[in-house]
């Protein structure tokens, strides 16, 4: 019996999705996309889940799309092909309403990097190698390699990665701002979970609104982004979490946020 290509674990308010095709370096195939399409809406609707971790098993986070499936697939006219399905999954992850942490345990390239860039935060093992790599196979990026990477790292670095197909170390990517935290490989899972638990202790309502404003700010003028922030602030001031935070501060105790 084949193992699930994507496994789900829960740690209280934290959910962890693990790409589970280690022999294929966790390359994305149709079965993996099916699992994402099923699990992401379920986790978005699950009230007790406040933070999502995405990581990989074995030596890779994700080496990109399984090219055998990309080349071999022959969808019926009018049906979405592999790239359509992959793009839809990446959009689901990018628009996920709760904080998402990509925990890069190893090789991260092509579609794997595009997958990681959908997360809100990226942490990595010190041994991880990160790159675009589409150029190595004469393939064009379709999930943000050319469109999103230059927004997250300096343009010359993005062009270097796109044109050469080379990888950079996680340490180099941290110096460029793509990676937020570095950890020893054998400590990455524990450290990522600790970070997720810290974030999960905050107000889900505030985090949801922060994410919406921050995610959309790059496509707005400064004035429009500030206006969006003010609108969200007014909405948040009417939330139970806002009142609970003020009450907890006055009573010198830890707040008990409900997300409402």
C-alpha positions in Angstrom: 0.0 0.0 0.0 1.4 3.4 -1.0 2.0 5.9 1.8 0.1 9.2 1.7 2.0 11.8 -0.3 1.1 14.5 2.2 0.7 13.7 6.0 -1.1 15.8 8.6 -0.2 16.0 12.2 -1.7 18.2 14.9 0.1 19.7 17.9 -2.7 21.6 19.8 -3.3 24.8 17.8 -0.5 23.9 15.3 -1.0 21.7 12.2 1.9 20.3 10.3 1.7 19.1 6.7 4.7 17.1 5.6 5.4 16.3 1.9 6.0 12.6 2.0 7.6 11.3 -1.2 11.3 11.3 0.1 12.5 8.9 -2.6 11.3 11.4 -5.2 12.7 14.4 -3.2 9.0 15.2 -2.5 8.4 16.3 -6.0 4.8 17.4 -6.5 2.6 14.9 -8.3 -1.1 14.7 -8.9 -1.7 12.7 -5.7 0.1 15.4 -3.7 -2.0 18.1 -5.3 -5.2 16.1 -4.6 -4.1 16.0 -0.9 -3.5 19.7 -0.7 -6.9 20.4 -2.4 -8.6 18.3 0.3 -6.6 19.3 3.4 -6.1 23.1 3.0 -9.8 24.0 3.0 -10.3 21.6 6.0 -7.6 23.2 8.0 -8.7 26.7 7.0 -12.1 26.0 8.5 -10.8 24.2 11.6 -11.2 26.7 14.4 -8.7 25.0 16.7 -5.9 25.2 14.1 -4.2 28.6 14.4 -0.9 28.1 12.6 0.2 25.8 9.7 3.7 24.4 9.2 4.7 23.0 5.8 7.8 20.8 5.6 9.3 17.8 3.9 10.5 14.3 4.7 13.9 12.9 3.9 16.7 15.0 2.3 14.5 17.5 0.5 11.7 20.0 1.2 10.5 19.8 -2.4 12.5 19.5 -5.6 9.6 20.9 -7.7 7.1 19.3 -10.0 7.3 15.7 -10.9 8.3 16.3 -14.6 7.3 12.7 -15.5 3.7 13.7 -14.7 3.9 17.1 -16.3 5.1 15.5 -19.6 3.0 12.4 -19.4 -0.4 13.9 -18.6 -3.0 14.2 -21.3 -6.1 15.9 -19.9 -9.3 15.9 -21.8 -10.1 19.2 -23.7 -11.3 21.8 -21.2 -10.0 20.0 -18.2 -7.2 21.6 -16.0 -3.8 20.1 -16.6 -1.1 19.6 -14.0 0.2 23.2 -14.2 -3.4 24.5 -13.7 -3.8 22.3 -10.7 -0.5 23.3 -9.2 -1.1 27.0 -9.7 -4.5 26.6 -7.9 -2.9 24.8 -5.0 -0.2 27.5 -4.7 -2.9 30.2 -4.6 -4.8 28.3 -1.9 -1.7 28.2 0.2 -0.8 31.9 -0.4 -4.3 33.0 0.5 -4.6 30.6 3.5 -6.3 32.7 6.2 -3.9 31.7 9.0 -0.1 32.1 9.4 1.9 29.6 7.4 5.5 28.7 8.1 7.6 26.9 5.5 10.2 24.8 7.3 12.9 23.9 4.7 14.5 20.7 5.9 16.6 20.2 2.7 16.8 20.8 -1.0 14.3 23.4 -2.1 14.1 24.3 -5.8 11.8 25.1 -8.7 8.2 24.4 -7.7 9.5 23.7 -4.2 10.8 27.3 -3.9 7.5 28.6 -5.3 5.7 26.5 -2.7 7.8 27.9 0.1 7.3 31.5 -1.2 3.5 31.1 -0.6 4.2 30.9 3.2 4.3 33.9 5.4 7.6 32.9 7.1 10.4 30.7 5.9 12.8 28.9 8.4 15.4 26.5 7.3 18.0 23.9 8.2 21.6 25.2 8.0 22.2 22.5 5.4 19.3 23.4 3.1 20.1 24.4 -0.5 17.6 26.8 -2.1 17.3 27.8 -5.8 15.0 28.2 -8.8 16.5 25.6 -11.1 13.9 25.8 -13.9 16.6 26.9 -16.4 18.5 23.6 -15.8 15.7 21.7 -17.6 14.6 24.3 -20.1 11.4 24.8 -18.1 9.7 28.1 -17.4 8.5 29.0 -13.9 4.7 29.1 -13.5 4.2 29.5 -9.8 6.1 32.7 -8.9 9.7 31.9 -9.7 10.0 34.9 -12.0 7.1 36.9 -10.7 7.4 36.6 -6.9 11.1 35.8 -6.2 12.2 39.4 -7.2 9.8 40.8 -4.6 11.4 38.8 -1.8 15.1 39.0 -2.6 17.2 41.7 -4.5 16.5 41.7 -8.2 20.2 40.8 -9.2 20.0 37.8 -6.8 16.7 36.7 -8.3 18.1 37.0 -11.8 21.2 35.1 -10.9 19.1 32.2 -9.5 16.7 32.3 -12.5 19.4 32.5 -15.2 22.0 30.1 -13.7 19.8 27.4 -12.1 22.3 27.4 -9.2 21.3 27.1 -5.5 22.3 29.2 -2.6 22.7 28.1 1.0 20.1 28.7 3.6 22.7 31.0 5.3 23.0 33.1 2.2 19.3 33.2 1.8 18.9 34.4 5.4 21.4 37.3 4.7 19.1 38.2 1.8 16.0 38.2 3.9 14.2 35.2 2.4 14.8 33.0 5.4 13.9 34.2 8.9 15.5 31.6 11.1 18.3 29.1 10.7 18.6 25.9 12.8 20.7 22.8 12.9 19.1 20.1 10.8 18.3 17.9 13.8 16.7 20.8 15.7 14.7 22.3 12.8 11.4 20.5 13.5 11.4 21.3 17.2 12.4 24.9 16.6 9.8 25.4 14.0 7.1 24.0 16.2 8.2 26.3 19.0 7.9 29.3 16.7 4.5 28.1 15.5 3.3 27.7 19.1 4.5 31.2 19.9 2.5 32.6 17.0 -0.5 30.5 17.9 -0.6 32.2 21.4 -1.4 35.5 19.8 -4.9 36.8 18.8 -6.1 34.8 15.7 -8.3 37.8 14.8 -5.3 40.2 14.9 -3.1 37.8 13.0 -5.7 37.3 10.3 -6.1 41.0 9.8 -2.4 41.7 9.8 -1.8 39.0 7.2 -4.5 40.4 4.9 -3.1 43.9 5.1 0.6 42.9 4.8 -0.1 40.5 1.9 -1.9 43.1 -0.1 0.3 46.1 0.7 2.8 45.5 -2.1 0.1 46.1 -4.7 -1.1 49.3 -3.1 0.1 52.8 -2.8 1.4 53.8 0.7 -1.7 55.9 1.3 -4.0 53.0 0.3 -2.1 50.5 2.4 -2.4 52.8 5.4 -6.1 53.3 4.8 -6.6 49.5 4.6 -4.7 49.2 7.9 -7.0 51.8 9.5 -10.1 50.0 8.3 -8.8 46.8 9.8 -8.0 48.5 13.1 -11.5 49.8 13.4 -12.9 46.3 12.8 -10.4 44.8 15.3 -11.3 47.3 18.0 -14.8 45.8 18.0 -13.5 42.2 18.4 -13.6 40.1 21.6 -9.8 39.5 21.2 -9.1 43.2 21.4 -11.1 43.6 24.6 -9.5 40.5 26.1 -6.0 41.8 25.3 -6.7 45.0 27.1 -8.3 43.2 30.1 -5.5 40.8 30.4 -3.0 43.7 30.4 -4.8 45.5 33.1 -5.1 42.3 35.2 -1.4 41.4 34.6 -2.2 37.9 33.2 -1.8 36.0 30.0 -4.6 36.7 27.5 -7.0 34.0 26.4 -7.8 34.7 22.8 -10.7 33.1 21.0 -10.2 34.5 17.5 -13.5 36.4 17.7 
